[in-house]
């Protein structure tokens, strides 16, 4: 495949995140001076967050791969998908369908490319739509708009057969939540631009 995705002006490379090495992703390479480039994550309208496999995404992917019964035969949404690692894990684990939701067109393109290289199918969109059984989201509760969207989806899920599961990094300043703790993973963002975060908690909100 002729990969043309770029981040910070460089072509991305295929890499395997340490916590879910079964999955290959197009990510930024070691040749980029991450320390010098970190400011670029805050500049422009669409920072290439998808070019990093964030710790929360790795943790959700690991949980899904280790517990395929959570997704098998279900319609799964990967909300705030980024690289799409959690959605790809769900597809590998036997989900009936996977929809990756991200407002960044670059992220949606990356999800499609990452799904292709892993031999699975993941649909992409910028909004939650249609019927779903399980919604997973990584590192979204810190942002008020996304946190409200998750709360609205949690309310929809409550009292039904739907479930909402989030992965939240143990990062200073992250808000707490009342969900049931499912699992805790020691994990870093890959490549690591999220120090000092070294662990992620998986919570079931509904």
HELIX and SHEET records of a PDB file:
HELIX    1   1 UNK A   18  UNK A   20  5                                   3    
HELIX    2   2 UNK A   34  UNK A   37  1                                   4    
HELIX    3   3 UNK A   38  UNK A   42  5                                   5    
HELIX    4   4 UNK A   49  UNK A   51  5                                   3    
HELIX    5   5 UNK A   55  UNK A   66  1                                  12    
HELIX    6   6 UNK A   68  UNK A   70  5                                   3    
HELIX    7   7 UNK A   85  UNK A   92  1                                   8    
HELIX    8   8 UNK A  105  UNK A  117  1                                  13    
HELIX    9   9 UNK A  144  UNK A  157  1                                  14    
SHEET    1   A 2 UNK A   6  UNK A   7  0                                        
SHEET    2   A 2 UNK A  10  UNK A  11 -1                                        
SHEET    1   B 2 UNK A  13  UNK A  16  0                                        
SHEET    2   B 2 UNK A  24  UNK A  27 -1                                        
SHEET    1   C 7 UNK A 123  UNK A 125  0                                        
SHEET    2   C 7 UNK A  97  UNK A 101  1                                        
SHEET    3   C 7 UNK A  75  UNK A  79  1                                        
SHEET    4   C 7 UNK A 134  UNK A 138  1                                        
SHEET    5   C 7 UNK A 163  UNK A 169  1                                        
SHEET    6   C 7 UNK A 199  UNK A 204 -1                                        
SHEET    7   C 7 UNK A 180  UNK A 186 -1                                        
END                                                                             
